[in-house]
Amino acid sequence: MSTTLIVGLFAGCSDEPRVETYEVARTLPPRPPLDVQAERARLDHMLAGILLQSDAQQAWFFKLVVPGGSVDELRGAFDEFLNTVHFADGKLEWKTPAGWTELPGDANRYATLVAPDGDDKRELTITQLPYGGENADFIAANVNRWLRQLQELPLTAEQIAKLGRRIDSPAGAVTAFELIGVMPTASAGSGGMPAGHPPIANQDKAAATPEATPPAASAPPAASAPPAGSAGWQYQAPESWQPGRMSSMRKAAFVVAGEGGQAEMTVMDFAGQPGAGMGDVLMNLKRWAAEVGLAALSDDQLMALAEDRTIGGVAGTYAEFLGPAEGDAPLATLAAMLPRDGKIWFFKLKGDRATVEAQRKAFAEFLDSVKFD
């Protein structure tokens, strides 16, 4: 490919202008026409829903990330799923779409539904968090968190309110969104889990084993690694704790393996003040108890489990919840919370009961190692 240039040469005022032409090679090839369908397929679509359970100050999140080429096939099934969400005896339930597979919850998720997508699989995750404050602000904060995951700029609460649509499920009003962007490869909504995520508990009715098996949980804790952390705080974690799945909400995460199961240790902080919303001790005790099958405990019984605990020089609350030993997968949680600089910090070890109990000392040592700047 070449380009013809026409150059006018002027020798002087009295001379007739001469026109000369010559050819030079094109430096860049012409751009191909934009393939609109390919561009659409390249983008990721996040189908998401938020259900606010006001009476229990709980928020439920439903999220399915699919590539643009598959969104038309899965959008309808996602909406149908949201329309079936309901509570039975205080427990969230739903109807699994035809052809989908339901996996049990783990230390990180309430449940996972796997949707077939050609030769691939997509995961619909169900998670829960406590919430307080204004509903619109809470929804906007979480939508902007998802937009960051999609590498998009944040929106105002007013813009987010216009994006959402209401689905009246039997459990209550679900605010649904479809957000578009590009998920990092490790976080994309394929069948594979993000890097560092622990295997889903009880999948195929077998205990999951990390690729690198750390020392058994019954063994004495290994020597601690050098202090780690981020701006504003530091900690020391046992070497037997493996790096876990990080996210924009997590300040630290570890996978803890035992002889018969595993647990996950996480550190998170949320905006809040003591005694209200995220800082309500009893509300959090109720949530932690329900996660391991102890929802029947009374308020007095729950408060009796709470102990004063100083972490990093800050007064906080600590509690242990050992779920019923009967059943295929008994769970347990060790948790601590404290207020600091307008936020509520949560330290939580949850998972297989035997593993959690064996890690009680290691968890206590982790809490003792925390230092705030």
Secondary structure per residue as TSV (DSSP state, phi and psi in degrees):
chain	resnum	aa	ss	phi	psi
A	1	M	-	360.0	135.4
A	2	S	E	-136.1	165.7
A	3	T	E	-124.5	133.9
A	4	T	E	-92.4	127.0
A	5	L	E	-107.6	136.6
A	6	I	E	-111.1	120.9
A	7	V	E	-120.7	127.3
A	8	G	E	-92.2	127.1
A	9	L	E	-109.8	128.3
A	10	F	-	-115.5	111.3
A	11	A	-	-80.3	-31.4
A	12	G	-	-178.6	177.7
A	13	C	S	-65.9	-32.6
A	14	S	S	-92.9	-11.1
A	15	D	S	-83.2	147.7
A	16	E	-	-73.2	135.8
A	17	P	-	-65.7	142.3
A	18	R	E	-110.4	142.7
A	19	V	E	-113.4	123.9
A	20	E	E	-120.4	146.9
A	21	T	E	-124.0	147.7
A	22	Y	E	-155.4	167.8
A	23	E	E	-118.3	141.3
A	24	V	E	-127.6	153.1
A	25	A	E	-70.7	140.6
A	26	R	-	-67.3	133.3
A	27	T	S	-78.5	-31.6
A	28	L	S	-127.9	140.1
A	29	P	-	-69.4	154.3
A	30	P	-	-65.3	147.1
A	31	R	-	-70.2	137.1
A	32	P	-	-70.7	157.5
A	33	P	-	-62.7	145.7
A	34	L	-	-66.2	127.8
A	35	D	-	-91.2	96.2
A	36	V	H	-61.2	-42.8
A	37	Q	H	-63.9	-39.6
A	38	A	H	-65.6	-39.1
A	39	E	H	-65.5	-40.9
A	40	R	H	-63.6	-41.4
A	41	A	H	-67.0	-26.9
A	42	R	H	-71.8	-27.4
A	43	L	S	-79.2	149.5
A	44	D	E	-98.7	141.1
A	45	H	E	-112.5	124.8
A	46	M	E	-102.1	112.2
A	47	L	E	-92.6	119.9
A	48	A	E	-139.4	151.9
A	49	G	E	-141.4	145.7
A	50	I	E	-125.2	124.0
A	51	L	E	-114.8	118.6
A	52	L	E	-98.0	116.6
A	53	Q	E	-95.9	86.2
A	54	S	G	-61.5	-38.6
A	55	D	G	-65.4	-26.8
A	56	A	G	-108.1	2.4
A	57	Q	T	50.5	45.5
A	58	Q	E	-118.6	144.0
A	59	A	E	-116.7	133.7
A	60	W	E	-111.2	136.0
A	61	F	E	-120.5	133.3
A	62	F	E	-122.8	125.3
A	63	K	E	-142.6	131.4
A	64	L	E	-136.5	119.5
A	65	V	E	-106.9	124.8
A	66	V	E	-136.2	151.6
A	67	P	E	-69.8	157.0
A	68	G	T	-56.3	-32.2
A	69	G	T	-70.1	-14.3
A	70	S	T	-112.8	-7.6
A	71	V	H	-64.6	-34.9
A	72	D	H	-63.4	-35.6
A	73	E	H	-74.3	-29.2
A	74	L	H	-102.8	-14.6
A	75	R	H	-61.7	-45.7
A	76	G	H	-63.8	-41.5
A	77	A	H	-64.6	-35.9
A	78	F	H	-64.7	-44.7
A	79	D	H	-63.8	-41.1
A	80	E	H	-61.2	-39.9
A	81	F	H	-60.5	-48.2
A	82	L	H	-59.9	-33.0
A	83	N	T	-71.1	-12.6
A	84	T	T	-101.3	-5.7
A	85	V	-	-65.3	131.6
A	86	H	E	-154.4	167.6
A	87	F	E	-109.1	135.6
A	88	A	E	-129.1	114.2
A	89	D	T	54.6	40.0
A	90	G	T	80.9	-0.9
A	91	K	E	-106.2	134.9
A	92	L	E	-72.4	129.7
A	93	E	E	-135.7	169.8
A	94	W	-	-163.0	173.1
A	95	K	-	-105.2	120.6
A	96	T	-	-71.9	127.4
A	97	P	-	-57.0	149.6
A	98	A	T	-58.3	133.1
A	99	G	T	86.9	-9.6
A	100	W	-	-88.6	159.3
A	101	T	E	-117.2	135.5
A	102	E	E	-102.8	129.0
A	103	L	E	-110.0	148.3
A	104	P	-	-68.2	163.1
A	105	G	-	-72.8	168.9
A	106	D	-	-139.9	-163.0
A	107	A	S	-66.6	-13.7
A	108	N	S	-113.7	-27.5
A	109	R	-	-127.1	147.5
A	110	Y	S	-71.5	-38.5
A	111	A	E	-168.1	164.1
A	112	T	E	-134.9	132.0
A	113	L	E	-110.7	133.1
A	114	V	E	-107.0	121.9
A	115	A	E	-104.9	129.5
A	116	P	E	-69.5	141.4
A	117	D	E	-143.0	81.8
A	118	G	T	63.9	-125.6
A	119	D	T	-86.0	-1.4
A	120	D	E	-111.4	179.3
A	121	K	E	-135.6	147.1
A	122	R	E	-122.4	144.9
A	123	E	E	-107.9	126.9
A	124	L	E	-98.3	116.0
A	125	T	E	-100.0	143.7
A	126	I	E	-121.9	119.2
A	127	T	E	-133.2	167.1
A	128	Q	E	-141.0	150.7
A	129	L	E	-147.8	153.0
A	130	P	E	-72.2	155.7
A	131	Y	-	-146.0	156.5
A	132	G	-	-154.0	169.8
A	133	G	S	88.3	-161.6
A	134	E	-	-73.9	134.4
A	135	N	H	-59.5	-45.1
A	136	A	H	-62.5	-40.7
A	137	D	H	-67.2	-39.6
A	138	F	H	-64.4	-45.0
A	139	I	H	-63.9	-43.4
A	140	A	H	-62.2	-40.5
A	141	A	H	-62.1	-39.7
A	142	N	H	-75.8	-35.9
A	143	V	H	-64.3	-41.1
A	144	N	H	-66.3	-31.1
A	145	R	H	-63.6	-42.1
A	146	W	H	-67.1	-37.8
A	147	L	H	-62.8	-37.1
A	148	R	H	-62.9	-39.3
A	149	Q	H	-61.8	-32.6
A	150	L	T	-87.5	6.1
A	151	Q	T	61.2	39.6
A	152	E	-	-115.2	160.5
A	153	L	-	-76.0	152.0
A	154	P	-	-70.0	160.0
A	155	L	-	-119.0	162.5
A	156	T	-	-77.4	162.9
A	157	A	H	-60.9	-35.2
A	158	E	H	-66.2	-42.3
A	159	Q	H	-64.6	-40.8
A	160	I	H	-66.1	-37.9
A	161	A	H	-61.1	-34.5
A	162	K	H	-74.3	-27.6
A	163	L	H	-74.8	-32.9
A	164	G	-	-74.0	152.8
A	165	R	E	-131.5	148.5
A	166	R	E	-94.6	132.2
A	167	I	E	-120.8	118.5
A	168	D	E	-87.2	92.1
A	169	S	E	-87.1	164.6
A	170	P	T	-59.5	-23.8
A	171	A	T	-82.6	-13.3
A	172	G	E	133.1	-176.2
A	173	A	E	-73.8	125.4
A	174	V	E	-105.1	128.0
A	175	T	E	-92.0	115.1
A	176	A	E	-105.2	146.6
A	177	F	E	-136.7	151.6
A	178	E	E	-125.8	109.6
A	179	L	E	-109.0	144.3
A	180	I	E	-125.5	134.9
A	181	G	E	-176.1	-151.7
A	182	V	-	-129.7	114.7
A	183	M	-	-79.2	140.1
A	184	P	-	-56.1	149.5
A	185	T	G	-53.8	-42.3
A	186	A	G	-68.8	-16.7
A	187	S	G	-110.6	1.1
A	188	A	S	-61.4	157.6
A	189	G	S	-83.5	40.5
A	190	S	S	-84.9	-178.5
A	191	G	S	-65.6	-25.6
A	192	G	S	-74.5	146.8
A	193	M	-	-84.3	158.7
A	194	P	-	-59.7	156.2
A	195	A	T	-56.5	132.7
A	196	G	T	86.2	-4.7
A	197	H	-	-72.9	137.2
A	198	P	-	-68.8	150.5
A	199	P	-	-58.3	147.8
A	200	I	-	-67.8	129.3
A	201	A	T	-62.8	141.2
A	202	N	T	65.6	12.8
A	203	Q	G	-63.0	132.8
A	204	D	G	58.7	23.9
A	205	K	G	57.5	31.7
A	206	A	S	-131.6	147.7
A	207	A	-	-68.0	130.2
A	208	A	-	-78.1	144.6
A	209	T	-	-125.4	125.4
A	210	P	-	-61.3	157.4
A	211	E	S	-59.8	-41.7
A	212	A	S	-106.5	108.5
A	213	T	-	-79.9	115.8
A	214	P	-	-78.5	175.4
A	215	P	-	-58.4	150.6
A	216	A	-	-57.9	147.1
A	217	A	T	-65.0	-23.4
A	218	S	T	-77.3	-13.9
A	219	A	S	-76.9	157.6
A	220	P	-	-60.4	145.3
A	221	P	-	-58.3	140.6
A	222	A	-	-73.8	168.3
A	223	A	-	-60.2	144.1
A	224	S	B	-75.4	150.7
A	225	A	-	-78.1	168.2
A	226	P	S	-57.9	156.9
A	227	P	-	-54.9	139.3
A	228	A	E	-127.3	178.8
A	229	G	E	141.4	-164.3
A	230	S	E	-138.9	-173.2
A	231	A	T	-55.0	126.1
A	232	G	T	100.8	-14.6
A	233	W	E	-160.9	161.1
A	234	Q	E	-141.0	161.3
A	235	Y	E	-157.8	167.7
A	236	Q	-	-123.9	128.5
A	237	A	-	-113.7	144.4
A	238	P	B	-58.2	144.3
A	239	E	T	-64.0	-22.4
A	240	S	T	-74.7	-13.0
A	241	W	S	-82.9	124.8
A	242	Q	E	-92.7	149.1
A	243	P	E	-56.0	136.5
A	244	G	-	-106.4	-170.3
A	245	R	-	-79.2	118.0
A	246	M	-	-91.9	159.0
A	247	S	-	-153.7	178.2
A	248	S	T	-66.0	-17.4
A	249	M	T	-94.2	-14.3
A	250	R	E	-102.1	134.3
A	251	K	E	-93.6	-19.4
A	252	A	E	-163.2	152.4
A	253	A	E	-155.6	137.2
A	254	F	E	-140.0	149.8
A	255	V	E	-104.6	129.6
A	256	V	E	-118.0	118.1
A	257	A	E	-99.5	143.7
A	258	G	-	-125.3	-174.5
A	259	E	S	-69.2	-34.7
A	260	G	S	-119.9	3.4
A	261	G	-	-175.8	-163.2
A	262	Q	E	-148.3	168.9
A	263	A	E	-141.7	166.7
A	264	E	E	-126.3	135.2
A	265	M	E	-112.0	127.1
A	266	T	E	-132.5	153.4
A	267	V	E	-127.2	125.7
A	268	M	E	-139.5	157.6
A	269	D	E	-135.0	147.2
A	270	F	E	-135.2	148.5
A	271	A	E	-61.5	134.0
A	272	G	-	170.4	168.4
A	273	Q	B	-126.7	153.4
A	274	P	T	-57.1	137.2
A	275	G	T	89.7	-6.4
A	276	A	B	-142.4	144.2
A	277	G	G	56.3	-124.9
A	278	M	G	-62.7	-22.3
A	279	G	G	-91.8	5.5
A	280	D	-	-79.1	109.9
A	281	V	H	-61.4	-48.0
A	282	L	H	-61.9	-40.5
A	283	M	H	-59.3	-42.7
A	284	N	H	-70.2	-36.0
A	285	L	H	-61.3	-41.7
A	286	K	H	-61.8	-43.1
A	287	R	H	-64.0	-47.1
A	288	W	H	-63.8	-38.8
A	289	A	H	-64.5	-44.0
A	290	A	H	-63.6	-33.0
A	291	E	H	-64.1	-24.7
A	292	V	T	-113.8	15.4
A	293	G	T	88.6	23.4
A	294	L	-	-117.3	33.1
A	295	A	T	-64.6	-19.5
A	296	A	T	-77.4	-8.6
A	297	L	-	-64.3	139.2
A	298	S	-	-77.3	168.3
A	299	D	H	-59.8	-41.1
A	300	D	H	-64.5	-41.2
A	301	Q	H	-64.2	-38.9
A	302	L	H	-66.4	-46.0
A	303	M	H	-65.3	-27.3
A	304	A	H	-68.9	-22.7
A	305	L	H	-80.4	-18.1
A	306	A	-	-79.1	136.0
A	307	E	E	-125.3	149.7
A	308	D	E	-71.4	137.1
A	309	R	E	-147.3	124.4
A	310	T	E	-92.4	127.7
A	311	I	E	-129.2	121.3
A	312	G	T	59.6	31.3
A	313	G	T	80.4	6.2
A	314	V	E	-114.3	132.3
A	315	A	E	-71.6	129.9
A	316	G	E	-141.2	-164.1
A	317	T	E	-129.2	139.4
A	318	Y	E	-128.1	144.3
A	319	A	E	-152.6	153.4
A	320	E	E	-122.1	138.2
A	321	F	E	-130.2	111.2
A	322	L	E	-104.6	109.9
A	323	G	-	-67.1	166.4
A	324	P	-	-53.0	134.4
A	325	A	S	-71.6	-25.1
A	326	E	-	-75.6	157.2
A	327	G	S	109.1	169.6
A	328	D	S	-73.9	-31.5
A	329	A	S	-143.3	74.5
A	330	P	-	-62.9	139.6
A	331	L	E	-114.5	162.5
A	332	A	E	-150.6	155.7
A	333	T	E	-139.0	133.2
A	334	L	E	-111.7	126.3
A	335	A	E	-141.5	148.4
A	336	A	E	-139.7	149.5
A	337	M	E	-142.7	150.2
A	338	L	E	-154.9	151.0
A	339	P	E	-93.4	139.7
A	340	R	E	-158.1	122.3
A	341	D	T	51.9	48.1
A	342	G	T	77.6	10.6
A	343	K	E	-131.2	157.4
A	344	I	E	-109.3	121.3
A	345	W	E	-94.0	140.2
A	346	F	E	-125.5	131.0
A	347	F	E	-119.4	123.2
A	348	K	E	-144.2	128.7
A	349	L	E	-116.0	114.7
A	350	K	E	-136.4	142.7
A	351	G	E	157.8	-150.1
A	352	D	E	-51.2	129.6
A	353	R	H	-59.4	-46.6
A	354	A	H	-61.8	-39.6
A	355	T	H	-66.1	-44.8
A	356	V	H	-62.4	-44.8
A	357	E	H	-62.5	-39.0
A	358	A	H	-68.5	-22.7
A	359	Q	T	-98.6	11.8
A	360	R	H	-58.2	-45.4
A	361	K	H	-67.2	-42.3
A	362	A	H	-63.5	-38.2
A	363	F	H	-66.1	-41.6
A	364	A	H	-62.2	-40.2
A	365	E	H	-66.8	-35.5
A	366	F	H	-61.8	-47.0
A	367	L	H	-61.0	-39.5
A	368	D	H	-66.1	-25.0
A	369	S	H	-83.2	-13.1
A	370	V	-	-66.7	133.1
A	371	K	E	-133.7	131.1
A	372	F	E	-100.7	138.7
A	373	D	-	-75.6	360.0
